[in-house]
Amino acid sequence: MKYINVMLLLLIAVALLTSGCGDRAAKKAASNPEDKVTNVFGENVSKDDSAKSPAEKSNDAANEKPVATKVSGELPKVDALPANPKAADILDRMADRYKAIKTLKLDASLVITTVDRGKTDKDSGQVVIHYSKPDKLKVVTGRDKKSETIVSDGKTLYQYSSANNVYHKQESPKDLFKVDKEGQLISINSLLAGADIAPAAKKAKLLPMEKIAGVDTYVIEFNIVQTPGGSTVKEKIWVGKDDLLLHQMEVSHLVSVKDQMERYNQLVENLRKQGEAIGQSPDLTNIPKPNKPATRVERTIIKSVAINKPIPASTYTFTPPKGAKTVEQAQQEYREQMEKMQSEMKKQIEEMQKKDLVGKAAPAFSMAALDGKKVSLSSLKGSPVVVFFWSSDSSDSVSMLASIQKLQQTAGVKAVGMALDVNKSAVQKIVKDKGITFPVLMDMQNMPQVMMDYGLPEPPTAFVIDKNGVVKSEINGVKSADELKAKLDSLGIN
């Protein structure tokens, strides 16, 4: 029954696929209140701004000339830097400043660039952070009209995704931010939470200063990860000389060919095991081997920061949007949907298996053979035809191929092989080794429908069709050429 299980999985997958399953930071809205609307981040913006998605907004920011971070509010006092500061001095003072911040609102753009196998992809978005110590937080990240929201009022934490309109509710943890205990990565989150940055400071390298829209910034680089295979993760931050705040952050991932090959080999092995579990040999030739290092650069451009300014308590409340479901509700609905679908598929498969084609017109088909040419049942009409369902993973099927080959050479019948495989190279090798001259069809797009039309036959199964296109017999199991010939003689169709 393993091939019937494969079809069940295919049918379920098809059913699932076909079922329906910003604050722009420093800019104020137009002075006319009627021109103000609410964007995906729950902020009042002008109508022109609200029409743009978060991705469009961050693209605007990424493509425009560099703009200095707009800082407002009273900065907490910290000790002055020495005349010629080292990276550790700058990081220490920056950490002190963030630790002393009581409230913060931050607006930033995200720009992500990925280069893999010579192809460059760019993605972008926007993030808005509200933070009131010790336990109130709101983070909204938006990309292409979709957003992810985290909100805590100090008692309850909500996580919401607009992509599927689902939210999760739980007791707010004591540590709102997941602080990197080893201090490997510098971030707004870790700085606000008071993470120990000493380990990162030891790996810090002070680069020449840079100006961002005329503002002097210290540039500090960290080597965070260096694998034996040559992959690296590096972080670079731009710290304002005067305000000692983060203005930009960049995390660069470089994955070496050696490390990619390890992942490639693991993927291939997993696919092979999955194929064995369902009685199939997956075609792995379509998975390209890595030949160049892959890179991913994640840049955060901080547009504005408001420090120690009052933030309304309502900012940290969450009201589920219309139609939103809890994760538990969504999971339960999914389980019920899957159970119903599996039950319906099982009934359909049972009905298909009961199908008796003998004495009826053979189901039509038109499919691609191994050589790419189309073969249809109608084109074979006028001669007896044997339609043989087989698989390279079935030893009985392979054994019977030779019988079918001999039969169509000596008994005056035509034969068509239906290869129930995804591994084309394995099928081609068997066809060549066995000297098969009749067409072998392998068309994964149309094969599921043909299998259903023929009652989901388990290989090896042969259907004998007379010259008028009527099914005369269904033959299951391995048969020799002589046995097949005797069967045809008994049917009187050769």
N, C-alpha and C positions, 0 to 999 in steps of 0.2 A: 504493500500500500504506500510505499514511500513516494511514488510519483504523484499519487493522488494528493498526498500532503503538500507537495510542491505546488500543485494547482490551487489548493486551498489558500496557501500563503499568497500566491499571485492574485487571486480574486480579492482577498482581504485588502491587499496593498492598493489595488485599483480602486476599491470602494472607498478607502480612506482618502486617497488622492482626490477623488471626485466629490467628496462630501464637504460641506462648508465647515469645516473644523477650525519760554524764552523771554524770558526777559532778555531784551537785547542790550542789557547792561546799562551803560552810561547814558543812552539816549532816552529822553522823556517823550511821552506821547504828545500829540498836538495839543495846543492849549485849549482847543474846543473840546469840552468833555464828551460831546456826542461822537467825536472821532476816536474815542478810546474803546477797545475791546479786550477780551482776555485771551492770551495765547496758551499753548500747550503747557507752559510752566506756571499757569495761574497768575500771570502778571498782567498789568494794564499796559498795553502798547497801542501804537497807532494802527489804523486799519491797514495801511500799506505794509507794515511790519508783520501783522498777524497773518497776512496772506502767504507769507513765506514759511517753508518748513524749517525746522532746526538745522537740517543739513544745508539748506540754501543760505541760511544766515551765516553758518560757520564758513561756507565757501566764500561768501562775501568778505568775511574777515580774513580768510587765508589768502585771498587774491588781492586785497587792497594793500596799500603801503603800510609798513609796520607802524603800529600805534602803541604808545607807552601805556602801561597799566594805569588806570585812573584810581588813585587812592584817596579815600575820604575818611573822615573821623580822626580821633585822637590816637596817635601811636603810643603804645606803652614804652616807657623809658627803659633803655638798656645801657650797659657800660659802653663807652666809646671804643672803637677799634684802634689798635696800634697804628702807627704811621705806615708801616708796610705789612699789612695783615697777611697771614697765611690762610690756607683753606679752612683749617680747623678753627681759627679765630672767627672767620665769617660765619661758619656753620653754628658755632656756639652762640654768637649774638643773635643770629636769626632764630634759633631754637628758643632762646629766652624770650624773644619778642612774641612768638606765637603762643608760648605757654601763658603769657600774661594777657592775651586777648580774651575778653569775656563774651563778646558777640561778633559774628562775622557773616557778611553776605558776599559771595563771590560769584562772578559770571565769567565763564571761560569758553573758548572754542577748542574743539578737538579735531585734529587732522591726523589721519592714519594712512601711511603709505606702505604698501606691501609689494615686494618684487620677488617673484617666484617663477623659475624656468623662463626667464626673459620677459615675463608679462608683469606690467606694473598696474596695480589697482590702488585707487584712492577712495577713502571713506572719510566722512566728516560728521560732526555733530556739535552739540552744545551741552554744557553742564552748568547748573546753578546750585550753589550750596548755601544753606542757612544754618548757622550753628550758634546756640546759646548755652554756655556752660552752666551746669555740669552735664545736663542730660537731654537737651533738646536738639533735634537734628532734622533737616530736610535736604535731600539730595535728589535732583531731577536731571537725568541724562536723556537727551533727545537726539534721535537720528531719523531722518526721512519720515517726518510726521508721526513717528512712534516714540514713546518715552518709557523710561523705567524710573520709578519713584520709590524712595525710602523715606519714611516719615516716623519720627518718634516724639511723643510729647513728654517723655520721661517715664511713662508707665507702660504704654503700649507701642509696639513697633509694627508698622505696616510696610509691606513690600508689594508694589503694584506694577504690572506690565500692561501697557495699553495695547500691545500687539495682539494679545489674546483676551484682554479685559478680565484678568484674573489677579487676585490679591491674596497675600498671606498675612495673617495676624498672629502675633505672639507677644509674650511679656518682653518688655524692653530690657536688653542685657545691660549689665553695669558698664561695660566698655562698648560704646556705640561704634567706635572705629576698631577694625581688626588691626591692631598695631603689630608691625613687624618687630618681634622681640629682638631679633639680631641686628636691627637697624640697617638692613641691606638696602632699602629703597626710601629715598626722601620723598614725602608727599605732603599735601595740605593736611590730609587726614592724620598722618602719623605725627606731624608737628603740633597740630591742635591738641592731640591726645597726649602729648608730652613724651613721645617715644625717645629712647636713648639713641642719639645719633653718633655716639662715639665710635662704634664699629665702622660706620660709613665714613666718618672723618679720617680714619686711618688709611682708607683707600682713596681719599680725595686728591685730585690734582687741580691746582689753580691754573687756569688758562688765561691768556691775555683778555683784558676787559673789552666789552663790546657796547656799542650804543644801540639802543632800541628807540627809534623815533626821537633821538637826541638825548635820551636818558642813559646815563652810565650804569652798567651792570657788571657785577663780578660773574665770571663764568667758571663753574666748577664741574669736573667730570669724575665719575666713579666707575671702576670696573667691578661689576656686581657678580657676574658668573663667568667662569672660564672652564669649559668642559675638556676632558682629555681628547675628545674628537675635534676640538678647535672651534666650537660654537661659543659665542659670547653674548652677554647682556651688559649694556653700558647705560648709564644715566648721565644726563647733563642738565644742570640747572642754571638759570640766570637770576641773580639776586640783585635787587636795586642797591646801588651804592649808598644812597641817602636814607631809604626807608627800610632796608634789610628785610624786604619781603620777596617772595617768589614772584617773578614776572613771567617766566616761561619754564617749562620742563619738557624734557625729551628722553624717552626710553627707546634704545635701539637694540633690536634682537637680530643676531646673525647666526643662522643655522648652517653649519658646515655640510658639505656633501657626505662626509663620513657619518655624521649623526643622522642626516636624512636617510641614508641607506639603512641604518638600523631600524628606523621607523618604517621604511618601505618593506623591509624583510618581515617585520612583525605584522604589518598589514596583510601582506601576501599569505603569511602562515595562518592568520586568523580567517581570511577568506577561504583558504583551502579547508580548514577545519569545519567552517560553517557549511561548505559545500558537501563535505563528507557526511555531515549530520543529516542532510536532507537528500542524500543520494545523488548529488550533482558534482560536476567538475567545473568550477567557475573559470571563465576565460580571463586569465590574468595578463594577457598580452596587451590589453587596453590601458593598463596602469603604467604610465611613463616612469622610467627610472630617473632620479634626480641627477643632474650633471653640473649644476651650478649652486653656489651658496644662496640661500634664501634670506631675505631681510624684511624686517618689519619695524617701522619707525613710528612711534606714537608721540605726537607733540601736543602739549597743552599750552594754549596761549591765553593767559589771564587778562581779561579785558578790563575788569573793574573789581575793586575790593572796598567794602564799607566796613570799618572797624569800630567796635564799641558804640554802635548806634542802636537805638531801640528797635526790636523786632516784635511785631504783634504776636500774641499767643496763638491767634488763629492760624498763623503760618504753619504751626506744628500739628494742626488737626487734619484728619483724613476722613473724607466722606466718599464711600465707594461710588463710582460713576454708575449711571443707569445701565442695568443689565450685567454689572460686574458679578463674578462668582468667586467664592473662596477657592483656594487650591483644592481643598477636600471635596467641595461640590464638583469641581471640574474633573477631578480624578474619578469620583464615583460615576459621573455621567459618561466618562470615557470607558470605564469598566463595563457599564451597562450597554453602551453602544457596541463595544467589542464582543460581549457575550451574545448580544442579539445578532450581530453580523456573522459571528462564527456559527450560530445555530442555523441561520438562514443559508449560509454557504454549505453547511453539512447536509441540509435537506436538498439543496440544489445538486450537490455531488451525488447523493444517494439516488436521486431521480435520474441523473445522467448515466449512472452505472447500470440502471435498470433498462436503459435504452437497448432495444433489440432491432438491429438494422437489417437482419436477414429478410429478404423478400422486398425490401424497400430500395428506393433510389439512393445510391451512395451520395453522401454529402459532398457538395462541390468544394474545390479549393483551387487556389492559384497562389503559388509561393515561390520564393527564390531558392534555387539549388546552390550547391557549394560553389559552382562556377559563376554564380550571379544571374544565370538565365532563369526566366520564369517558366514554371511547369504547372499546367492546370489539368484537372481530371478530364475536362471536356476535350482537351487535345488528344487524349488517349482513347477516346471512345471509338468503338469499332473493333477493338481487340480485348480479350480478357486481361484484367489488370490485377496485380497483387500489390496492395498498399500495406507496407510493413513498418510498424512503429517499433523503434529500437533505441538503445542508448549505449554510449561507449562504456558506461559504468556497469552494464549488465553483460556478464560473460556469456549468458545464454543467447542474448541478442547478437553478440559478435559471432558466436558459433553458427547461428542460423543465417547470417548474411551470406555465407558461402552456399548454403542450400538455395536461397532465393536467387543468387547469381546463376547457379547451374540450371535452375528451373526456367528462368527467363531465356536461357540460351537453347534449351532443348525441348521445351514444351510449347513454344509458340505463344507465350504470354509476355506482357510487359510488366515491369516492376517499378515501384517508386518507394524509396526509403524515406521515412519520417524520423529525423534525428532529434530526440528529445534531450538536447544538450545545450549548454552555454559555452562549452569549450570547443571552439571551431577547430583548433589545431589538432586536438585529440581525434575528432571525427575524421578529419582529412587524412591523418596517419593511418587509421584503421581502413578507410576506403582504399587507400593506396596499397597497403600491405595485403589486403584481401583481394585485390584486383577487381574491385567492384566497378562495373561499367554502367549500371542503371543510375538514373538521377537520384541523388540524395538531397532532400530538402531540409534546410535549416534556416528557419525564419522566425525568430523569437517574437516578432511583432504579431504575426498571424497564427503561430503554432498553438497558443492557448485556446483560440476559438476552434481550430480544427480538432484539437483533442476533445473539447466539449462536444462538438458535433458527432464525434465517433465514440462518445461514451466514456471518455477518460481511460483509454486502454493502457494496461500495464505492459511494458516490454518484456519479452517479445510477443507481439500480437500482429497477425496478418489478416487482412480482409480481402476475400476473393470476390472480384466484381466481374460480371459477365460483359460481353461486348455491347450490351444495351445500357450499361451503367447501373445495373441492379446488383445489390449485395447478395451473394449466394452462400457465403459462409464466413464465420469468424473463427480463426484458428489461434489458440493460445498455447504458449510454451514452445520448446524447441522441437523442431521437426526436421528430418533429413530431406534431401531433395527427392528421394524415392517416395517418402511418405506424402510429401506435398503433391507429387505427380499423381499418386494414387487417389488423393483427395479430389484433385481436379477431374480425374477420370470418372470418379463416382458422381461428380456434379454434372458431368457431360457438357462442360463448357469449353474444353480445349480443342 
